[in-house]
């Protein structure tokens, strides 16, 4: 079993690890390839977080008892802030 910890509370090394591991986040600092495609409605995907700091502050990560990012589950729990709206 793992605990979830808010990304803003992680030490800098774990924040770097999270940014390296979770490459599909859509922030002003990180634009994955899937965001360059249009949605089925013909519009662009909306920005989910203003920047990586916003993403960290609004995302909880699985942490092992030893204090590392957990491999299982291999997902985080994000709450997008939609800085430009959801449209």
N, CA, C and O atoms as CSV, one atom per row, in Angstrom:
chain,resi,resn,atom,element,x,y,z
A,1,UNK,N,N,0.843,-1.183,0.000
A,1,UNK,CA,C,0.000,0.000,0.000
A,1,UNK,C,C,0.889,1.248,0.000
A,1,UNK,O,O,1.951,1.272,0.622
A,2,UNK,N,N,0.439,2.261,-0.699
A,2,UNK,CA,C,1.192,3.515,-0.778
A,2,UNK,C,C,0.319,4.664,-0.295
A,2,UNK,O,O,-0.909,4.583,-0.289
A,3,UNK,N,N,0.981,5.721,0.103
A,3,UNK,CA,C,0.294,6.958,0.453
A,3,UNK,C,C,0.452,7.924,-0.709
A,3,UNK,O,O,1.419,7.839,-1.467
A,4,UNK,N,N,-0.491,8.838,-0.848
A,4,UNK,CA,C,-0.390,9.879,-1.863
A,4,UNK,C,C,0.029,11.178,-1.191
A,4,UNK,O,O,-0.490,11.533,-0.133
A,5,UNK,N,N,0.965,11.882,-1.805
A,5,UNK,CA,C,1.489,13.134,-1.270
A,5,UNK,C,C,1.379,14.197,-2.353
A,5,UNK,O,O,1.667,13.937,-3.521
A,6,UNK,N,N,0.961,15.391,-1.959
A,6,UNK,CA,C,0.857,16.506,-2.896
A,6,UNK,C,C,2.245,16.859,-3.437
A,6,UNK,O,O,3.220,16.921,-2.688
A,7,UNK,N,N,2.315,17.088,-4.743
A,7,UNK,CA,C,3.588,17.359,-5.398
A,7,UNK,C,C,4.323,18.573,-4.881
A,7,UNK,O,O,5.553,18.595,-4.902
A,8,UNK,N,N,3.606,19.592,-4.415
A,8,UNK,CA,C,4.259,20.784,-3.872
A,8,UNK,C,C,4.990,20.468,-2.572
A,8,UNK,O,O,5.882,21.213,-2.168
A,9,UNK,N,N,4.621,19.369,-1.913
A,9,UNK,CA,C,5.243,18.991,-0.644
A,9,UNK,C,C,6.403,18.006,-0.829
A,9,UNK,O,O,7.087,17.657,0.133
A,10,UNK,N,N,6.615,17.567,-2.057
A,10,UNK,CA,C,7.720,16.644,-2.320
A,10,UNK,C,C,9.045,17.395,-2.297
A,10,UNK,O,O,9.090,18.569,-2.666
A,11,UNK,N,N,10.122,16.746,-1.874
A,11,UNK,CA,C,11.430,17.392,-1.954
A,11,UNK,C,C,11.821,17.608,-3.423
A,11,UNK,O,O,11.312,16.909,-4.299
A,12,UNK,N,N,12.709,18.555,-3.700
A,12,UNK,CA,C,13.078,18.876,-5.086
A,12,UNK,C,C,13.481,17.670,-5.930
A,12,UNK,O,O,13.134,17.607,-7.110
A,13,UNK,N,N,14.198,16.719,-5.357
A,13,UNK,CA,C,14.622,15.543,-6.131
A,13,UNK,C,C,13.417,14.724,-6.587
A,13,UNK,O,O,13.393,14.237,-7.718
A,14,UNK,N,N,12.415,14.567,-5.717
A,14,UNK,CA,C,11.216,13.826,-6.110
A,14,UNK,C,C,10.364,14.621,-7.084
A,14,UNK,O,O,9.700,14.030,-7.937
A,15,UNK,N,N,10.363,15.939,-6.982
A,15,UNK,CA,C,9.653,16.755,-7.975
A,15,UNK,C,C,10.284,16.568,-9.357
A,15,UNK,O,O,9.577,16.446,-10.357
A,16,UNK,N,N,11.618,16.546,-9.405
A,16,UNK,CA,C,12.303,16.301,-10.686
A,16,UNK,C,C,11.966,14.917,-11.222
A,16,UNK,O,O,11.732,14.747,-12.418
A,17,UNK,N,N,11.944,13.927,-10.330
A,17,UNK,CA,C,11.593,12.567,-10.721
A,17,UNK,C,C,10.166,12.519,-11.262
A,17,UNK,O,O,9.908,11.856,-12.267
A,18,UNK,N,N,9.245,13.208,-10.611
A,18,UNK,CA,C,7.851,13.236,-11.071
A,18,UNK,C,C,7.751,13.867,-12.458
A,18,UNK,O,O,7.049,13.346,-13.325
A,19,UNK,N,N,8.451,14.988,-12.676
A,19,UNK,CA,C,8.419,15.628,-14.003
A,19,UNK,C,C,9.009,14.710,-15.068
A,19,UNK,O,O,8.525,14.694,-16.199
A,20,UNK,N,N,10.034,13.953,-14.731
A,20,UNK,CA,C,10.646,13.032,-15.685
A,20,UNK,C,C,9.757,11.814,-15.953
A,20,UNK,O,O,9.727,11.296,-17.069
A,21,UNK,N,N,9.046,11.367,-14.942
A,21,UNK,CA,C,8.243,10.155,-15.060
A,21,UNK,C,C,6.878,10.407,-15.713
A,21,UNK,O,O,6.414,9.596,-16.514
A,22,UNK,N,N,6.247,11.513,-15.376
A,22,UNK,CA,C,4.892,11.798,-15.870
A,22,UNK,C,C,4.980,12.771,-17.053
A,22,UNK,O,O,4.716,13.965,-16.911
A,23,UNK,N,N,5.349,12.244,-18.200
A,23,UNK,CA,C,5.648,13.074,-19.373
A,23,UNK,C,C,4.408,13.483,-20.162
A,23,UNK,O,O,4.511,14.296,-21.080
A,24,UNK,N,N,3.260,12.950,-19.832
A,24,UNK,CA,C,2.050,13.260,-20.596
A,24,UNK,C,C,1.247,14.419,-20.027
A,24,UNK,O,O,0.157,14.714,-20.518
A,25,UNK,N,N,1.771,15.083,-18.994
A,25,UNK,CA,C,1.075,16.243,-18.431
A,25,UNK,C,C,1.074,17.375,-19.465
A,25,UNK,O,O,2.028,17.514,-20.231
A,26,UNK,N,N,0.025,18.172,-19.490
A,26,UNK,CA,C,-0.081,19.292,-20.430
A,26,UNK,C,C,-0.055,20.576,-19.625
A,26,UNK,O,O,-1.067,21.003,-19.070
A,27,UNK,N,N,1.128,21.188,-19.571
A,27,UNK,CA,C,1.324,22.433,-18.839
A,27,UNK,C,C,1.947,23.458,-19.772
A,27,UNK,O,O,2.339,23.135,-20.893
A,28,UNK,N,N,2.034,24.686,-19.306
A,28,UNK,CA,C,2.728,25.708,-20.083
A,28,UNK,C,C,4.206,25.384,-20.267
A,28,UNK,O,O,4.850,25.916,-21.171
A,29,UNK,N,N,4.750,24.510,-19.412
A,29,UNK,CA,C,6.150,24.100,-19.502
A,29,UNK,C,C,6.339,22.796,-20.264
A,29,UNK,O,O,7.450,22.506,-20.707
A,30,UNK,N,N,5.303,22.015,-20.427
A,30,UNK,CA,C,5.409,20.686,-21.032
A,30,UNK,C,C,4.224,20.439,-21.952
A,30,UNK,O,O,3.084,20.329,-21.502
A,31,UNK,N,N,4.506,20.353,-23.230
A,31,UNK,CA,C,3.449,20.137,-24.218
A,31,UNK,C,C,3.700,18.801,-24.921
A,31,UNK,O,O,4.502,18.734,-25.853
A,32,UNK,N,N,3.018,17.736,-24.481
A,32,UNK,CA,C,3.234,16.429,-25.102
A,32,UNK,C,C,2.678,16.376,-26.529
A,32,UNK,O,O,1.866,17.214,-26.923
A,33,UNK,N,N,3.120,15.399,-27.277
A,33,UNK,CA,C,2.749,15.312,-28.695
A,33,UNK,C,C,1.245,15.188,-28.905
A,33,UNK,O,O,0.733,15.682,-29.909
A,34,UNK,N,N,0.518,14.544,-27.991
A,34,UNK,CA,C,-0.920,14.369,-28.194
A,34,UNK,C,C,-1.666,15.703,-28.221
A,34,UNK,O,O,-2.769,15.777,-28.764
A,35,UNK,N,N,-1.086,16.753,-27.649
A,35,UNK,CA,C,-1.770,18.051,-27.627
A,35,UNK,C,C,-1.671,18.779,-28.965
A,35,UNK,O,O,-2.362,19.773,-29.184
A,36,UNK,N,N,-0.824,18.292,-29.848
A,36,UNK,CA,C,-0.681,18.930,-31.166
A,36,UNK,C,C,-1.759,18.475,-32.141
A,36,UNK,O,O,-1.945,19.078,-33.197
A,37,UNK,N,N,-2.462,17.415,-31.784
A,37,UNK,CA,C,-3.574,16.919,-32.587
A,37,UNK,C,C,-4.840,17.673,-32.181
A,37,UNK,O,O,-4.936,18.175,-31.061
A,38,UNK,N,N,-5.791,17.750,-33.076
A,38,UNK,CA,C,-7.075,18.362,-32.742
A,38,UNK,C,C,-7.982,17.325,-32.087
A,38,UNK,O,O,-7.888,16.130,-32.366
A,39,UNK,N,N,-8.850,17.801,-31.224
A,39,UNK,CA,C,-9.854,16.933,-30.627
A,39,UNK,C,C,-10.858,16.541,-31.703
A,39,UNK,O,O,-10.887,17.168,-32.762
A,40,UNK,N,N,-11.685,15.519,-31.465
A,40,UNK,CA,C,-12.696,15.130,-32.457
A,40,UNK,C,C,-13.629,16.276,-32.854
A,40,UNK,O,O,-14.162,16.274,-33.964
A,41,UNK,N,N,-13.832,17.244,-31.975
A,41,UNK,CA,C,-14.703,18.382,-32.283
A,41,UNK,C,C,-13.994,19.403,-33.177
A,41,UNK,O,O,-14.618,20.367,-33.623
A,42,UNK,N,N,-12.699,19.205,-33.445
A,42,UNK,CA,C,-11.956,20.109,-34.319
A,42,UNK,C,C,-11.204,21.208,-33.590
A,42,UNK,O,O,-10.507,21.998,-34.226
A,43,UNK,N,N,-11.328,21.277,-32.272
A,43,UNK,CA,C,-10.633,22.301,-31.493
A,43,UNK,C,C,-9.359,21.744,-30.868
A,43,UNK,O,O,-9.183,20.530,-30.762
A,44,UNK,N,N,-8.489,22.636,-30.463
A,44,UNK,CA,C,-7.265,22.248,-29.772
A,44,UNK,C,C,-7.590,21.793,-28.357
A,44,UNK,O,O,-8.616,22.174,-27.793
A,45,UNK,N,N,-6.718,20.986,-27.795
A,45,UNK,CA,C,-6.867,20.599,-26.401
A,45,UNK,C,C,-6.565,21.793,-25.508
A,45,UNK,O,O,-5.608,22.524,-25.766
A,46,UNK,N,N,-7.361,22.009,-24.461
A,46,UNK,CA,C,-7.099,23.144,-23.563
A,46,UNK,C,C,-5.939,22.847,-22.617
A,46,UNK,O,O,-5.744,21.710,-22.189
A,47,UNK,N,N,-5.187,23.872,-22.304
A,47,UNK,CA,C,-4.089,23.776,-21.355
A,47,UNK,C,C,-4.641,23.317,-20.002
A,47,UNK,O,O,-5.602,23.898,-19.497
A,48,UNK,N,N,-4.044,22.285,-19.420
A,48,UNK,CA,C,-4.561,21.736,-18.171
A,48,UNK,C,C,-4.007,22.440,-16.935
A,48,UNK,O,O,-4.701,22.564,-15.925
A,49,UNK,N,N,-2.748,22.904,-17.013
A,49,UNK,CA,C,-2.105,23.577,-15.888
A,49,UNK,C,C,-1.268,24.736,-16.413
A,49,UNK,O,O,-0.676,24.638,-17.488
A,50,UNK,N,N,-1.217,25.818,-15.671
A,50,UNK,CA,C,-0.457,27.003,-16.090
A,50,UNK,C,C,1.010,26.664,-16.353
A,50,UNK,O,O,1.579,27.086,-17.359
A,51,UNK,N,N,1.613,25.907,-15.453
A,51,UNK,CA,C,3.021,25.527,-15.580
A,51,UNK,C,C,3.240,24.281,-14.725
A,51,UNK,O,O,2.302,23.777,-14.108
A,52,UNK,N,N,4.480,23.783,-14.688
A,52,UNK,CA,C,4.750,22.576,-13.915
A,52,UNK,C,C,4.551,22.785,-12.420
A,52,UNK,O,O,4.174,21.846,-11.719
A,53,UNK,N,N,4.794,23.981,-11.918
A,53,UNK,CA,C,4.550,24.256,-10.492
A,53,UNK,C,C,3.063,24.137,-10.167
A,53,UNK,O,O,2.701,23.607,-9.117
A,54,UNK,N,N,2.211,24.619,-11.047
A,54,UNK,CA,C,0.763,24.503,-10.888
A,54,UNK,C,C,0.363,23.027,-10.915
A,54,UNK,O,O,-0.469,22.592,-10.119
A,55,UNK,N,N,0.952,22.267,-11.824
A,55,UNK,CA,C,0.682,20.833,-11.917
A,55,UNK,C,C,1.078,20.128,-10.613
A,55,UNK,O,O,0.298,19.347,-10.068
A,56,UNK,N,N,2.279,20.402,-10.118
A,56,UNK,CA,C,2.727,19.778,-8.870
A,56,UNK,C,C,1.796,20.129,-7.711
A,56,UNK,O,O,1.460,19.262,-6.904
A,57,UNK,N,N,1.380,21.385,-7.622
A,57,UNK,CA,C,0.530,21.832,-6.518
A,57,UNK,C,C,-0.872,21.221,-6.570
A,57,UNK,O,O,-1.578,21.198,-5.561
A,58,UNK,N,N,-1.271,20.734,-7.729
A,58,UNK,CA,C,-2.615,20.192,-7.909
A,58,UNK,C,C,-2.613,18.717,-8.289
A,58,UNK,O,O,-3.553,18.218,-8.908
A,59,UNK,N,N,-1.536,18.026,-7.905
A,59,UNK,CA,C,-1.402,16.609,-8.213
A,59,UNK,C,C,-0.849,15.884,-6.990
A,59,UNK,O,O,0.070,16.362,-6.325
A,60,UNK,N,N,-1.427,14.725,-6.713
A,60,UNK,CA,C,-0.957,13.863,-5.628
A,60,UNK,C,C,-0.261,12.654,-6.249
A,60,UNK,O,O,-0.737,12.080,-7.229
A,61,UNK,N,N,0.874,12.281,-5.658
A,61,UNK,CA,C,1.708,11.217,-6.194
A,61,UNK,C,C,1.803,10.065,-5.212
A,61,UNK,O,O,1.839,10.276,-4.000
A,62,UNK,N,N,1.844,8.821,-5.745
A,62,UNK,CA,C,2.009,7.668,-4.866
A,62,UNK,C,C,3.455,7.599,-4.372
A,62,UNK,O,O,4.397,7.630,-5.164
A,63,UNK,N,N,3.609,7.506,-3.060
A,63,UNK,CA,C,4.929,7.483,-2.435
A,63,UNK,C,C,5.065,6.195,-1.620
A,63,UNK,O,O,4.156,5.817,-0.881
A,64,UNK,N,N,6.199,5.538,-1.763
A,64,UNK,CA,C,6.454,4.312,-1.008
A,64,UNK,C,C,6.786,4.643,0.451
A,64,UNK,O,O,7.020,5.802,0.791
A,65,UNK,N,N,6.803,3.635,1.293
A,65,UNK,CA,C,7.187,3.830,2.700
A,65,UNK,C,C,8.618,4.336,2.813
A,65,UNK,O,O,8.974,5.007,3.781
A,66,UNK,N,N,9.447,4.005,1.802
A,66,UNK,CA,C,10.845,4.464,1.799
A,66,UNK,C,C,10.975,5.913,1.330
A,66,UNK,O,O,12.065,6.482,1.383
A,67,UNK,N,N,9.872,6.516,0.869
A,67,UNK,CA,C,9.890,7.919,0.473
A,67,UNK,C,C,10.205,8.173,-0.990
A,67,UNK,O,O,10.581,9.287,-1.354
A,68,UNK,N,N,10.059,7.159,-1.839
A,68,UNK,CA,C,10.303,7.312,-3.279
A,68,UNK,C,C,8.964,7.297,-4.021
A,68,UNK,O,O,7.947,6.886,-3.463
A,69,UNK,N,N,8.969,7.745,-5.273
A,69,UNK,CA,C,7.766,7.606,-6.087
A,69,UNK,C,C,7.503,6.127,-6.309
A,69,UNK,O,O,8.413,5.374,-6.656
A,70,UNK,N,N,6.284,5.721,-6.113
A,70,UNK,CA,C,5.930,4.314,-6.269
A,70,UNK,C,C,5.774,3.954,-7.744
A,70,UNK,O,O,5.315,4.762,-8.551
A,71,UNK,N,N,6.162,2.733,-8.075
A,71,UNK,CA,C,5.962,2.225,-9.436
A,71,UNK,C,C,4.552,1.699,-9.615
A,71,UNK,O,O,4.022,1.703,-10.727
A,72,UNK,N,N,3.941,1.248,-8.536
A,72,UNK,CA,C,2.564,0.765,-8.578
A,72,UNK,C,C,1.820,1.355,-7.398
A,72,UNK,O,O,2.247,1.136,-6.265
A,73,UNK,N,N,0.771,2.063,-7.584
A,73,UNK,CA,C,0.216,2.361,-8.895
A,73,UNK,C,C,1.135,3.298,-9.671
A,73,UNK,O,O,1.904,4.065,-9.092
A,74,UNK,N,N,1.035,3.216,-10.974
A,74,UNK,CA,C,1.915,4.026,-11.819
A,74,UNK,C,C,1.193,5.253,-12.369
A,74,UNK,O,O,1.482,5.708,-13.476
A,75,UNK,N,N,0.270,5.772,-11.606
A,75,UNK,CA,C,-0.453,6.978,-12.023
A,75,UNK,C,C,-0.535,7.959,-10.849
A,75,UNK,O,O,-0.424,7.579,-9.683
A,76,UNK,N,N,-0.728,9.208,-11.193
A,76,UNK,CA,C,-0.908,10.248,-10.186
A,76,UNK,C,C,-2.365,10.700,-10.220
A,76,UNK,O,O,-3.116,10.319,-11.117
A,77,UNK,N,N,-2.754,11.500,-9.257
A,77,UNK,CA,C,-4.128,12.004,-9.168
A,77,UNK,C,C,-4.103,13.520,-9.322
A,77,UNK,O,O,-3.755,14.245,-8.389
A,78,UNK,N,N,-4.475,13.989,-10.508
A,78,UNK,CA,C,-4.410,15.419,-10.816
A,78,UNK,C,C,-5.775,16.074,-10.786
A,78,UNK,O,O,-6.799,15.443,-11.044
A,79,UNK,N,N,-5.760,17.367,-10.461
A,79,UNK,CA,C,-6.958,18.197,-10.487
A,79,UNK,C,C,-6.641,19.395,-11.388
A,79,UNK,O,O,-6.173,20.423,-10.901
A,80,UNK,N,N,-6.895,19.271,-12.709
A,80,UNK,CA,C,-6.539,20.359,-13.633
A,80,UNK,C,C,-7.146,21.693,-13.207
A,80,UNK,O,O,-8.258,21.752,-12.682
A,81,UNK,N,N,-6.389,22.755,-13.446
A,81,UNK,CA,C,-6.854,24.095,-13.101
A,81,UNK,C,C,-7.405,24.840,-14.303
A,81,UNK,O,O,-8.016,25.896,-14.143
A,82,UNK,N,N,-7.201,24.308,-15.518
A,82,UNK,CA,C,-7.726,24.886,-16.754
A,82,UNK,C,C,-7.507,26.397,-16.803
A,82,UNK,O,O,-8.486,27.143,-16.813
A,83,UNK,N,N,-6.268,26.874,-16.833
A,83,UNK,CA,C,-5.995,28.314,-16.773
A,83,UNK,C,C,-6.601,29.125,-17.911
A,83,UNK,O,O,-6.821,30.325,-17.752
A,84,UNK,N,N,-6.877,28.503,-19.052
A,84,UNK,CA,C,-7.476,29.220,-20.185
A,84,UNK,C,C,-8.915,28.795,-20.422
A,84,UNK,O,O,-9.493,29.115,-21.460
A,85,UNK,N,N,-9.505,28.072,-19.464
A,85,UNK,CA,C,-10.863,27.550,-19.623
A,85,UNK,C,C,-10.830,26.156,-20.220
A,85,UNK,O,O,-9.809,25.708,-20.741
A,86,UNK,N,N,-11.955,25.488,-20.136
A,86,UNK,CA,C,-12.034,24.090,-20.600
A,86,UNK,C,C,-12.481,23.958,-22.041
A,86,UNK,O,O,-12.450,22.849,-22.573
A,87,UNK,N,N,-12.883,24.998,-22.684
A,87,UNK,CA,C,-13.462,24.905,-24.032
A,87,UNK,C,C,-12.553,24.324,-25.045
A,87,UNK,O,O,-12.929,24.196,-26.211
